[in-house]
Amino acid sequence: MAKKTPQRRATQKSETSNLKSTTPPIPPAAPSTPAPAPPPLPGVALIAIDLQPIFLKSIANGDTVLRRSQFAIAAARGLGIPIFFTEQLPAKLGPTDAPTRALAPDAPVLGKSAFSALDDSTGLLDTLHRHSIEHLLLCGIETPICVYQTAIDAIGADLQVTLLTDAIGARRPDDARAALAALDRAGAHLLPAETVYYSILRDASHPFFKTYTQLVKNHG
C-alpha cells in the first residue's frame, strides 16, 4: 500500500480545515418560553394603609415595616391579588412613599380623612363587594389606629381579615400589641407575610414560585 506523502497529508488537512470553516455554526438552543402569568386570585385583596413618609419616620422599626410592606405589595402584584393604597390627608401630609407606590403603579390610591380605609367616605367597601372580595390582607400603618379600625370595619362587614404582622407598625409597640390582641379576639388572622403567601402558592410548581423566592431574598 502506498504511503501518503507529507504533501498529500497537508492537502487533506487543508481541505478538512476549509470544510470546518464553511460549516454553519450550530445555533444556540432557543430560550424556554416564560411561564404564563397566573390569573387574578379571586376573592382576595391587599390594602396598603398610609405608607406615607411623614408617618414612617416616626414608626418603631419604620425601615423594616416599609421593606416588608414592599415585599407584601410586590408578592400580591405577582400573584394577581388586587391592591389598594390609602393615604391620610395626602394634600396636607403627602403621598405614599414613591418607590413603594411604583411597585403597583396601576393600583388605585384612595385619599381619606377617616382613619378606617373602609369608612363610607372612601367607597372602598362598595368596590370590594363589587369585585366579590371576601378576604382582606392588610399592611401599613399605624397598627393601633388606621390598621385596627380598618380591620374592625372589615370584620363588621363579614370579611375575613389577615394582618401581615411583619408589615405593620406603630409608634408605640405596647399599643400595637394591645390592638393586635383585641383583633385576635375579634376573629382576625395574625400572620407574617411570607406565611400567607406561601399558603397561597401551596406548591413549588406554582408558576410564580421562582419569582416569589427572589422577592423573599430581596426583601428579607
C-alpha positions as CSV (number, residue, x, y, z in Angstrom):
1,M,0.0,0.0,0.0
2,A,1.4,3.4,-1.0
3,K,2.2,5.7,1.9
4,K,0.7,9.2,2.0
5,T,3.3,11.7,1.2
6,P,3.7,14.8,3.5
7,Q,2.3,17.0,0.7
8,R,-0.8,14.9,0.4
9,R,-1.4,14.8,4.1
10,A,-1.1,18.6,4.2
11,T,-3.6,18.9,1.3
12,Q,-6.1,16.7,3.2
13,K,-5.6,18.7,6.4
14,S,-6.2,22.0,4.4
15,E,-9.4,20.5,2.9
16,T,-10.6,19.5,6.3
17,S,-10.0,22.9,7.7
18,N,-11.8,24.5,4.8
19,L,-14.8,22.2,5.5
20,K,-14.9,23.1,9.1
21,S,-14.7,26.8,8.3
22,T,-17.6,26.7,5.9
23,T,-19.9,24.5,8.1
24,P,-22.5,26.8,9.7
25,P,-22.4,27.0,13.5
26,I,-25.0,25.2,15.5
27,P,-27.4,27.8,16.7
28,P,-27.9,28.0,20.5
29,A,-30.9,26.4,21.9
30,A,-33.9,28.7,21.9
31,P,-34.8,30.1,25.4
32,S,-37.6,28.4,27.1
33,T,-41.0,30.1,26.9
34,P,-41.6,32.1,30.1
35,A,-44.4,30.7,32.3
36,P,-47.7,32.5,31.8
37,A,-48.7,35.0,34.4
38,P,-51.2,33.5,36.9
39,P,-54.8,34.6,36.6
40,P,-56.1,37.1,39.2
41,L,-56.6,35.4,42.5
42,P,-60.4,35.5,43.2
43,G,-61.7,36.8,46.5
44,V,-58.6,38.3,48.0
45,A,-57.3,41.9,48.1
46,L,-54.4,43.7,49.8
47,I,-54.9,47.2,51.3
48,A,-51.6,49.1,51.9
49,I,-52.5,51.6,54.5
50,D,-51.0,55.1,54.8
51,L,-47.4,54.3,53.8
52,Q,-46.5,58.0,53.8
53,P,-43.0,59.2,54.7
54,I,-44.3,61.7,57.3
55,F,-45.7,58.7,59.3
56,L,-43.0,56.2,58.5
57,K,-40.3,58.3,60.1
58,S,-42.0,58.1,63.5
59,I,-42.7,54.4,63.4
60,A,-40.6,52.0,65.5
61,N,-38.5,50.0,63.0
62,G,-40.1,52.0,60.2
63,D,-37.5,51.0,57.7
64,T,-38.3,47.3,58.3
65,V,-42.1,47.9,58.2
66,L,-41.6,49.7,54.8
67,R,-39.4,46.9,53.4
68,R,-41.8,44.2,54.5
69,S,-44.8,46.2,53.1
70,Q,-42.9,46.5,49.8
71,F,-42.5,42.7,49.8
72,A,-46.2,42.2,50.5
73,I,-47.1,44.6,47.6
74,A,-44.7,43.0,45.1
75,A,-45.9,39.5,46.0
76,A,-49.5,40.5,45.7
77,R,-49.0,42.0,42.4
78,G,-47.2,38.9,41.1
79,L,-50.0,36.7,42.3
80,G,-52.7,38.8,40.7
81,I,-54.1,40.0,44.0
82,P,-55.8,43.4,43.7
83,I,-54.0,46.1,45.6
84,F,-55.4,49.4,47.1
85,F,-53.4,52.2,48.6
86,T,-54.8,54.6,51.1
87,E,-53.4,58.0,52.1
88,Q,-54.3,60.0,55.1
89,L,-55.0,63.6,54.1
90,P,-52.5,63.5,51.2
91,A,-52.9,67.1,50.3
92,K,-51.5,68.1,53.7
93,L,-49.4,65.1,54.7
94,G,-48.0,64.0,51.4
95,P,-48.4,60.9,49.2
96,T,-47.4,57.3,49.6
97,D,-43.6,56.5,49.6
98,A,-42.7,56.8,45.9
99,P,-40.7,53.6,45.5
100,T,-43.4,51.7,47.3
101,R,-46.1,53.2,45.0
102,A,-44.0,52.3,42.0
103,L,-44.3,48.6,42.8
104,A,-48.0,48.7,41.8
105,P,-48.4,51.8,39.7
106,D,-51.8,50.8,38.4
107,A,-53.3,50.2,41.8
108,P,-56.0,52.7,43.0
109,V,-55.0,55.3,45.6
110,L,-57.7,56.5,48.0
111,G,-57.3,59.7,49.9
112,K,-59.1,59.8,53.2
113,S,-59.7,61.8,56.4
114,A,-61.3,59.0,58.3
115,F,-58.9,56.5,60.0
116,S,-60.6,53.4,58.6
117,A,-59.9,52.6,55.0
118,L,-63.4,51.1,54.9
119,D,-65.2,54.2,56.1
120,D,-68.2,55.1,53.9
121,S,-66.4,58.2,52.7
122,T,-63.7,56.1,50.8
123,G,-66.2,54.0,48.9
124,L,-63.7,51.1,49.2
125,L,-66.1,48.7,50.8
126,D,-68.5,49.0,47.9
127,T,-65.6,48.4,45.5
128,L,-64.7,45.2,47.4
129,H,-68.2,44.0,47.3
130,R,-68.5,44.6,43.5
131,H,-65.4,42.6,42.9
132,S,-66.5,39.8,45.2
133,I,-63.6,40.3,47.6
134,E,-64.1,38.1,50.7
135,H,-60.7,38.2,52.4
136,L,-58.5,41.3,53.0
137,L,-54.8,41.3,53.7
138,L,-53.6,44.4,55.5
139,C,-50.2,46.1,55.6
140,G,-49.1,49.6,56.6
141,I,-49.5,51.9,59.5
142,E,-50.4,52.6,62.1
143,T,-51.4,49.3,63.8
144,P,-53.5,50.7,66.7
145,I,-55.2,53.4,64.7
146,C,-55.9,53.1,60.9
147,V,-54.9,49.4,60.6
148,Y,-57.0,48.5,63.7
149,Q,-60.1,50.4,62.6
150,T,-59.9,49.1,59.0
151,A,-59.7,45.5,60.4
152,I,-62.6,46.1,62.7
153,D,-64.8,47.5,60.0
154,A,-63.9,44.6,57.7
155,I,-64.9,42.1,60.3
156,G,-68.1,44.0,60.8
157,A,-68.8,43.7,57.1
158,D,-68.3,39.9,57.3
159,L,-65.0,39.9,55.5
160,Q,-62.1,37.7,56.5
161,V,-59.1,39.7,57.6
162,T,-55.4,38.8,57.8
163,L,-52.9,41.3,59.2
164,L,-49.4,40.8,57.8
165,T,-47.7,41.2,61.2
166,D,-44.2,41.9,59.9
167,A,-45.6,44.6,57.5
168,I,-47.5,46.8,60.0
169,G,-46.1,49.1,62.6
170,A,-46.7,51.7,65.3
171,R,-45.0,54.5,67.2
172,R,-45.5,52.6,70.5
173,P,-45.0,48.9,70.3
174,D,-47.1,48.4,73.5
175,D,-50.1,50.0,71.8
176,A,-49.6,47.7,68.8
177,R,-49.6,44.6,70.9
178,A,-52.8,45.6,72.7
179,A,-54.5,46.3,69.3
180,L,-53.4,43.0,67.8
181,A,-54.6,41.1,70.9
182,A,-58.0,42.8,70.5
183,L,-58.1,42.0,66.8
184,D,-57.2,38.4,67.5
185,R,-60.1,38.1,69.9
186,A,-62.4,39.7,67.3
187,G,-61.5,37.0,64.8
188,A,-58.7,38.5,62.7
189,H,-55.8,36.3,61.5
190,L,-52.4,37.5,62.5
191,L,-49.6,36.0,60.3
192,P,-46.3,37.1,58.8
193,A,-46.4,37.9,55.1
194,E,-44.3,35.0,54.0
195,T,-46.5,32.5,55.7
196,V,-49.6,34.0,54.0
197,Y,-48.1,34.0,50.5
198,Y,-46.5,30.5,50.8
199,S,-50.0,29.3,51.8
200,I,-51.4,30.9,48.6
201,L,-48.7,29.3,46.5
202,R,-49.1,25.9,48.1
203,D,-46.6,24.2,45.8
204,A,-43.2,24.8,44.3
205,S,-44.7,24.0,40.9
206,H,-46.7,27.3,41.0
207,P,-45.6,29.5,38.0
208,F,-44.9,32.4,40.3
209,F,-42.8,30.4,42.8
210,K,-39.3,31.2,41.4
211,T,-40.0,34.9,41.2
212,Y,-41.5,34.8,44.7
213,T,-38.4,33.2,46.2
214,Q,-36.4,36.0,44.6
215,L,-38.7,38.6,46.3
216,V,-38.1,36.8,49.6
217,K,-34.4,37.2,49.2
218,N,-34.6,40.8,48.0
219,H,-36.9,42.0,50.8
220,G,-35.7,39.8,53.6
